[in-house]
Amino acid sequence: MPLRPRVPRALATRDPLTGLGNPTEFREELDRALALATRHGEPLSVAVVDLDDFKLVNDRKGHRVGDRLLVGLAELLRGGRPEDRAFRIGGDEFALIFPRTTVDGAMQSLNWFRVAAAESLDGVTLSCGVGELDRTAPNAKTMVEQADAAVYEAKRLGRDRVASFSQIEDSQIVTGDQTRALHQLLAGPPPTIAFQPIRELADTGNRVLGFEALARPDTESRLTPGDAFEIAERIGRSQELDALCRRAALARAHELPDDALLFLNVAPQSLDRDELAGDALVHAVRAAGLEPERVVLEITERTLTRLDRLVRDATRLRALGFRLALDDVGAGNAGLEMLKNLPVDFVKIDREIIANSSAGGTGRAILLAVMAYAAETGAYVIAEGIETEAMLEHVRHPPQRAGRLAHGVQGAQGYMLGRPSTKSPIELPTSPPAGKRAVVNEPARI
């Protein structure tokens, strides 16, 4: 077999379009800067810079114009202080390392870049986020996650601005006890996994289509699953908690019935990180005894920020064989936009929409809109939170519209059709329990 020519390191660590360092060089340089800052007791900040609405520019003006903007921004970022380093780490995403610089100093530099970009790059604006070194737990990955979270906040607040992770913490108070409880959860044993059945409604038998994996912290934890994920997102640790719960669920994947799907919830921020990057998840799933085709990755509708990046990463996972589900549709304002851009195999309608749709109004409109989408795309629609016979009958036979009876949902889950259980899925009853169930809030998901 002929040997492959060796790629010079300068080429392997450079972005070919802008000439800046690529993600590999960024990680290496950040590790070095972190080691120096820790050794000498100096401040260190890292920033993520994102071009606002770059996808629209590419779509409307063409890739050549988009490339010119990227090159122009790269030149701008090179024009900062000599000790600062700029990198291109994604399509329209850049990063900056600010050695011996506090958050305030980094934000001052970024605001200068932001104003200069608006003047020199045809009015294109920047959203920037800053993370800083935590001396009690120095970690490069955490710094980048904090900067990412700050970018999301800058986008949420209207774009064309700079946000720091410390500002997010100040605006959404997290107590020291909550932070310590989360750290203990991350450092402790894997959470217990409960499985809730998702049933097909094509016939009265309601056979099991698959199981959604739900994380339950041990009884000594002071955090509910929902609280744990909310706090993890605020302090930049959501990817770690996401991975911990996913590994715990895959450790029990061998207990699934042979024809059942496994539904795993995925934080959108995790889609291009660690176990979800490349084909690492394929190997993890196969090591657990499943093929990717039997795993459904649920992405919540509540997060729309950086939609182009989410679509890119989710589409990549779908190409590897995984199925995609859009979760909590109707709970936020992003559902139709995500449905338009993200090809999904399953659409899960939020419980509140199901509960409200029988009364008409917006709930019914959303339900019928999702049905119409499914009819056009072939997506499988699942109703969440089914707790009474009336709710089940309503989703089986939704109201008439324009004189025609709409097709009902194909699947459903909820306390009436099966409560979450820590038992092996094979031991759970194949048919749903009889009778009505009281309305009880379902546990938070992985």
MOLIN-V397248 format. One record per helix or strand. SS is the DSSP state (H for helix, E for strand). FROM is the first residue (numbers start at 1). LEN is the number of residues. If there is no record, write none. Layout:
BEGIN
SS,FROM,LEN  SS,FROM,LEN
END
This chain:
BEGIN
H,9,4  E,14,1  E,21,1  H,23,18  E,44,8  H,54,8  H,63,16  E,85,4  E,93,7  H,103,18  E,126,7  H,140,17  E,161,4  H,165,7  H,176,12  E,192,9  E,208,9  H,225,10  H,238,13  H,253,3  E,261,6  H,268,3  H,274,3  H,280,8  H,292,3  E,295,6  H,307,13  E,323,7  H,335,7  E,346,4  H,351,7  H,361,17  E,380,4  H,389,8  E,400,2  E,404,2  E,411,2  E,421,1  H,425,3
END
